[in-house]
């Protein structure tokens, strides 16, 4: 059995794997084989790297642990959503959410009905919501994750590991099933930028989930928005706007005091979008706080000149959150103002509210 102090293979790049096989006096193609085994085949043990001779597997297993996280809890919603508690070596854990859509995998227990292992199965479609930190430091006043504070960053391997754990548990195959990733779980991805970006590259190049199927959401870490625009491989970008004025936004999202609304919108305006790409703005509607037509009109003015779409999210309530859910007609009226102004605007369907899996509800709640 690997001891706790062993370094892990999951999370290493092809370059890092090349150094490891080099040290063992093995040829460079072994690094590619190992990369394929870790990310494409997603082996469950080092002994299962079948392209390696037995002796080499043994040597590797003595030096390294694989590093796949453990599923420490699994909570299934009536709407098909499954919230996972994913546990790491040091005892910390985060939450990862599987949200099936379309006809594949809508069964209440989260497993695709009638799945027959590899053959004859209709492709599933769905989205995995991935965490980037244990807890979060950003302290948005309407978000439950904020109550935890930030405990630590996740490594690239720990971020990738969440995806592998869900793929395994739901028997998903990126080559067959249509899988989207949203980096919208616990934490602020742009405050763990390097590990997050490394995970993105491993997921794209190793696991085989196209960058076009990934979206990252930031609360507004302006310098990293600028870095992100320069990345050769990057997900789509979503920005949590949540309020149309500096005054209101800094009350709801203290991060605005450091990176002001003006700085944020300047970065958004200058963000190098790809052909047909739009910037997404998320807006959590809080009853009588930011949800009237005047607020909506102010959002229209702010987004002028930005190729944007808007996702409206009605507040998901939780104990310790002092805001109330907006009235449904307010949500529709808000959407109407934006659509009339020519901004594609969607109301995000709450997923897994009954199991505390919806936006802003991830806080490692056990039941
Ligand atoms: N830290 C990043 C990633 C988290 S994304 C960010 O802030 O963008 C989570 C999304 O859920 C954000 O858009 C956030 O504004 C929203 N959210 C947070 N708390 C919520 C709640 N209680 N109800 C609905 N949405 C919430």
Boltz pocket constraint, residues with backbone or C-beta under 6 A from the ligand:
constraints:
  - pocket:
      binder: B
      contacts: [[A, 138], [A, 140], [A, 142], [A, 143], [A, 144], [A, 183], [A, 184], [A, 185], [A, 186], [A, 187], [A, 188], [A, 189], [A, 217], [A, 218], [A, 219], [A, 238], [A, 239], [A, 240], [A, 242], [A, 282], [A, 283], [A, 284], [A, 313], [A, 314], [A, 315], [A, 316], [A, 317], [A, 321], [A, 359], [A, 360], [A, 361]]
      max_distance: 6.0
